[in-house]
Amino acid sequence: MTYVFEKEMKLAPLKVEYVMSSLSNGIKVVDMWYAGKPSKISYMSDENRLNLMDELERDYLDKMKSDEDVVETMLFRKYG
């Protein structure tokens, strides 16, 4: 399953499709668009790339937390 992260940058919006790798247990960028055009993470400076990867990890963890809350709520309703 892939996830989409969107962020408004200084000059244009950034949209990143990413996945959590089962092999490396790390975030992998699948596709990236900047200002509506295809882009690559390698085009970014090292600092911006590290910041983006941190944001993607936080986004992933937030989404996993949201999914856990939904599952717990569904289980509670079903069995509680």
C-alpha positions in Angstrom: 0.0 0.0 0.0 1.3 3.4 -0.9 0.7 6.7 1.0 0.5 10.3 -0.3 2.1 13.2 1.6 1.3 16.7 0.4 3.1 19.9 1.5 2.9 23.5 0.4 6.4 24.7 -0.3 7.6 28.3 -0.7 7.0 28.3 -4.5 4.8 25.4 -5.3 3.0 22.4 -3.8 5.0 19.1 -3.2 3.2 15.7 -3.5 5.1 12.6 -2.6 3.9 9.0 -2.9 5.8 6.7 -0.6 5.8 3.2 0.9 7.2 1.5 3.9 9.7 -1.2 2.8 9.2 -4.7 4.3 12.8 -5.5 3.6 14.6 -2.5 4.9 11.8 -1.3 7.3 12.4 2.2 5.9 10.5 4.8 3.9 10.9 4.5 0.1 9.8 7.3 -2.2 7.8 5.9 -5.2 6.9 9.1 -7.0 7.3 12.8 -6.4 5.7 15.9 -8.0 6.7 19.5 -7.5 4.5 22.2 -9.0 2.5 19.5 -10.7 5.6 18.2 -12.6 7.4 14.9 -12.0 10.5 15.3 -9.8 13.1 13.2 -8.0 14.3 13.2 -4.4 17.8 13.3 -5.7 17.1 16.9 -7.0 16.8 18.1 -3.4 19.7 19.3 -1.3 20.9 16.9 1.4 19.3 19.0 4.2 15.9 19.2 2.4 16.0 15.5 1.6 16.6 14.6 5.3 13.9 17.0 6.4 11.5 15.4 3.9 12.3 11.9 5.0 11.6 12.9 8.6 8.3 14.4 7.6 7.4 11.3 5.6 8.2 9.1 8.7 6.1 11.3 10.9 3.2 11.2 8.3 3.5 7.4 8.2 3.4 7.0 12.0 0.5 9.4 12.2 -1.4 7.4 9.6 -0.6 4.1 11.4 -1.8 5.6 14.7 -5.1 6.7 13.0 -5.5 3.2 11.6 -5.0 1.6 15.1 -7.6 4.0 16.6 -10.1 2.9 13.9 -9.4 -0.8 14.5 -9.7 -0.4 18.3 -13.0 1.5 17.9 -14.4 -1.2 15.6 -13.3 -4.0 17.9 -14.8 -2.2 20.9 -18.1 -1.7 19.1 -18.2 -5.3 18.0 -17.2 -7.0 21.2 -17.6 -4.3 23.9 
